[in-house]
Structure formats: structure tokens, C-alpha cells
Amino acid sequence: MQKIINETDIDTIKAINYLWIAEYSMYNNPKLTLDVINKAELLYKKSNYSKQMGKVYGQKANYYYRQGKIDSARHYLQTSAVFFLEQKDTLRAANIRHNIGILDHYQGNMESAIEIMESNIPVFIQLNDSLRLGNTYHIIGNIFKSKGYYNISLKNSLKALKIHQKVKDNFRTAEDLLQIGTTYQALEEHEKAIEIFKESYDLYEKEENIQNIAHILNYIGSSNVALKKYNEAEKNFKEAQKLSIEQEYKANVARTYVNFGNLEYEKENYNVAIDFLTKGYDLWQSISSPYNEADVLFDIGKATLANKEYSKSVQFFNKSIELGDSINDPRVLTKAHLYKSTALEKLRKYKESLESFKKNKTFSDTIFTTENRRATKELQIVYETEKKEQEIALQKSEIELLEQKAKTNNLQRILLGAGLFLSLIIFGLGVYGLRQKIKRNKLEKEKLDSELAFKRKELTTHALHLAKKNEVLEGLKQKAEELKTSQNDTNGYQQLIRTINFDLQDDNNWENFARYFEEVHKDFNSNVKKKYPEVTSNELRLMALLKMNLSSKEMANILNISQEGIKKARYRLRKKLQITTDASLQDTVLNL
């Protein structure tokens, strides 16, 4: 491209080659990118050739987005969208709107982002643009993931992955895999997440995409911290930081500092942790990312609390709470108030500590209600999506029946021409009877499908409610234990703990769940007992939860054991069922 630029005297040819250089250098040489975009812009203005100016604005927007300068990115995207609409280029205008949707999502405007993405889908389908259609499903998956709708997120991300693999786009396939990996990470399935991250890493390496390689290394490191593989995590973060600094990738440099801080916190090196976290906070603040700022302020508060700097920790929790309140994030407010309560207790400010704990309880209840609503909403969205897919399948069946009817009509005409009128009447009656039978069967199937979908919805809602109830009870129990040690009168706390223990161990909860489960998965228990007679009742419970494809955390909460306990139980079950190392326990249970 540079050779063509050097050898031609035609400004427009030079300019388009500058834009192509910008496209390829965007992810590994940002300084060159802005330089060549500006050169292209000057050449187009000089030659009065305005048709490519929309692309110039789009490239500038991408550059500023990568640098964390969101306002500049939005300005150039809006300028580009207006330009393409004036040119009556619907496809490119839709693509620019897609990028505005990404910015809305980045800045927390979820409703606007989803509205833009969903309005673009018909445009991309009509214009047969598979690549951008895949990108749209990817972003929708990302938005739902950020709102905690993980099943819907995975469904959309897998749609995007399928499209991008079909068109053999390595870069976007890698993006889809990265998103799927982060969803598994959010579900605390860290080993699975790392496996998917590595697939994504290999594709980015082929594309020489340095920025996203750095991004993935951060994610792999975070999962390694969760798995307590601290040495591996440290290597991941060091490499991520080195690449991010080289690329001037500010947001990812901030992430590496925060990740280093959390790693040092886990290793109980609190002063070092505070230093890293402070550097991360300063960078996030310069980019203006309030969600990340609130999280890091909480992390610094947590580290100073562990370092016994109680007054300092209260200051950081207050800042986190103030920011969390401004962005209406109950997740941050819940944890900040809880840890602030502990810090105030250490300072012997018992009244203030109690007030903070009460606020934590209020926000915990809000999250509990929100999560229940979200779980129900997610089931509703899944149900409605499946219903639409069933309707499409039924429409296809009806089309096939109509085609069959057309063939039958042709046959009727042949029979009439041959003078076999009587045979035609008999045949017609047979076809009519068959059609009525098909209609009755179809209606019956629709009714059964609807009933089964409703039961599935009831079952999942009940399971999520049971998991959350046990999690809340366990939290209350731990707090009661803590308060008991600091109070003279322990009788009331002892009674509370006994009540909680009774509710945690109440088999009625499980019996209700088992009843729902048996209605949806008929004969599952009997099939398991028949194939594996040595399976215990506790192992049967675990298999039922595996059949529902729940996360380890949800299963642990329902069974009232730790996540490590779930891991050990799965291992023992694998041995008992004699599942080979290359086979999946989950798949084995799902196929029963």
C-alpha cells in the first residue's frame, strides 16, 4: 500500500490506501493510524472527492474509541451517520448506528443500545450482510451478559459465532469466543472459560491483533486467580501489561493494574495491592468509566480494611457508595455497605456500623428481588423466543402440507381426465380425513409443548429461588455468628442460628423442587436408578441439578454445600459412573 502511495500522483488512490493502512494498523500501531487517517482526510478535501469522507469519520471514531476518548468517538460516528444518510447509503448508515449502539452500551445506556441493534437486524437480513448481522448478535449477547441474562447472552453469542465461522472471519470468531469465555467466567466456570479464551487467543495471534491478545491475557489471569493459580496469573498480567503499554491501550493498562492489585490482595500483600489498585483507579478516572471506578474504590477500601487502616477504608467505601449511588448500581452499594459496616465496627462506632449493615440488607433485598425478576424475565424471553421458533417450524410444516395438497390436486385432475371420478371421491375423503387428523395432532402437540414450557419455567424459577434463599440464609447465619461473639446475651442469636439451620436442612424445599423436576423430566430418576443402581439419593440430587445445566454456584447454594464440595461431588460421581477422562459428566447426564 505504501508503495502504491509513493508511485501514484492520483490523490484519491493515495487516500484510499491510507485508509486501508489505518484499518490494518488500528490494533497494533495507533500512532500510525491517526497519522494516515488525517492524510487521507486532507487528500479527499484537496480533490473535492467527498464520497469517502464517511469512512474517514468512521475510522476516526474507531481510533478515539480505542483510545478511551468516548466523546470524540461519538462525535465522529454521528457525523459519519448523517453523511451516509445524505448519500442514501442505508447499509453504511446502519453500520454506523451499530457502532453508536456499542458506545451506548459502553456508557450504560442499555435500552438505547438494544433498540439500535434490534432495529438493524432487518436491514442486514434484507441486504444479505452476514458479517454485520453476526456483529449485531454479538453485541446483543454482550448487552444481555452485562445485565446478567447469561442464557440469552450465550444464545446470541453462539448465533454470532456460527455466522462468523461460516464466513471464515477469524477476527470476529475470536471476539465471539472471547465473549462466550467471559460469560462462563461470570458463571464461575473458570476452567471452561480458560479453555475458550485460549481458542480466542490462537485466532487473535493469527490476526496479529496485539490489543485483544492483551485483553484475553487479563481474563485468563483473572480466572487463574479464582483457581488460586497465582504464579500463572502473575505471568498473564505481566504480559498483558507489557503489550497494553506498548499499544497505548489505556483501558487495558487500567485493568492490569486492578488485576495485579486483586492478585496481591489474595496473597495478603495489602500495601502492594493498594499501590496497584490506586494506579488502576487513576487511569479509569482519566478515561471516565464510573462502573470501573466504583469497583476499584471498593477494592481499595477492602485492601485498606484488611491492612487494619480502618478510617481510610471507610473513606474509600464512602467514595464507592457515592459513585455507586450516582450510577444506581445496587451491586456496588451492597458490598460497600457490608464492608463499611465491618470497618466501623472495628472503630467501635457500633451505631453507624448497624446503620450501614441495615443499608446493606436493603440493597441485598433489592438485588434478591432484581435477580428473581431477572430470572423470570430471562425465562420469559427464552420462552417467547422458543415459541416464535416453534411458530416458524409450524409455518414450514404448513407450507409443506400446502405443497403436498398442490400435488394432490394435480393427481385429482389426472384422475378426472381418466374418468376415474369415483376413485377421486374416495381419495379425496381419505385426504380430508388425514388432514383433519394432522390438524388434531398439531393442536394436541401445541398444547403439550405449551404445558411443558410452562413447567420448565416453574422448575427453573423454583430452582433459582431455592438457590438464592439458601445463599441469603447462609449469609444471615454467618453474620449472626459474628454478632454473637461481640454480644453478652447469646441466647437470641443461638435461637436465630438454630432456626436458620432448620430451614437450610428442610427437606420439604427439595421435595417441592423434585416434584416440579419429575413433571418436566419424566422417568429421569427411574432411568438413572436402572442404569446406575448404586447411585445414592444425594448423587441423584446432584444429577438432577446437572440435568438442569445450573452453574456450580447455584448447585452449591441449593444443596447447601461449598463450591469446592460440588467439585468433589462431581469427581466422585464421575468415578462411580465410570466416565472416562475425555468424556463430559454434564453431557452424560444431559443424555440420560
C-alpha angles and dihedrals in degrees: 000000000000089000091054090049091051095048102044131077094195109106096205092054090049091048096051090049090051089054091050090051088051090052093053097040096046094096101037109026112031095170092058090045097061092042095055093042090055090048091052091049092052092049094050091049091047092051094041087233101142101166093094097044090096089060090049091055091046092052091049090051091052091049094051091045090055089050092052093247095133099170091054090047091052092048093054093044092053090047090050094048092052090048094053093045089053087051089050089237099148096176096055092042089054090049091052090048086053089059092047086054088054090054091048089053092047091053095045100259093133099162093051091047094051092045091054094046095048092047089054096053096078090047093054092044092049092048091044092235102158095173096057091039088057090048090052093053087048093055093044087053090050093050093050090047091055089052092050098252092132099166092052090044092054091046092055094040090053090050088053091046092052092051095046093046089050092054089042095237103160095185096054093039086057090051091052092050090048090053093047089049093053090050091055087046091054087052088052092243090136101164091052089045093053091049091055093042089057091054088052092046092055092053093047089050090055088051091046088231101162099177095056092043086058090047093053093047088058091053094046089050092052091053090048089054089052088050089049091242091139099165092053091046091052091053090050093051094045092053091044091051094047093051093043093052091048090052094042086235096163099183092052092046086056090050092051092052091050091046091050088050093052091046091053090046090056088050089050093242091135101170091051090046092053091050093052093044092050090053089050092049093051091053095047089049091053090052092044102233106155097185091055092042092054091049094049093047087055091048091052090049090051092050094048089048090053087048088056093244091134101168091048092049091053089054092053093045089051091053091048090049092048092052093041089053092050092054093037095237109159090182092066093039092053097053095037093053092047094052091040088056090055092048092050090049089055088052088052091243092137099165093052090043091055091048091052091047090052089052089050089053091050093052091042089056089048091052091045090052092043092049092049090049090045092050090049092045091049091052089049092052091047091047093049091046092050090047091054090048090050090050090052090049090049091049089053090050091050091050089052089050090050090050089050089049090052090053089048091052090053089051090049091055090051091050091049091050089053091051094245095134095146092053089051092054092051091046091047091052090050092050091047091051091047091049091051090050091050090049092051092047091049093052091047091050092049090052092049092046091051092049092048092049090051091049091049089052091050092048096051093044090051092048093050091046091050092049093049093044091054091046092053092046091050090051091050090049092053092048091048089052090052094048091046092062092053098047131073096216106064099165095088092047092046090054091048091051091049090051092050092047090051092052092046091053096040108129092199089078091056093044091055090049092047090053092054090044094053091051091056100035101038117198092004094125094045091047091052092048091048094050097035108025092170093064112118126225091255091051089049088055091052091049091051090055091046088052088057090053093234122167122257090251093053092047091049091052093048093048092040095234134114124271087247086055089054090051091052092045091052090050092051091047091052090054093047093049089045093232113174121238093251093052126083122241089205093054092046092055094042089055094053 
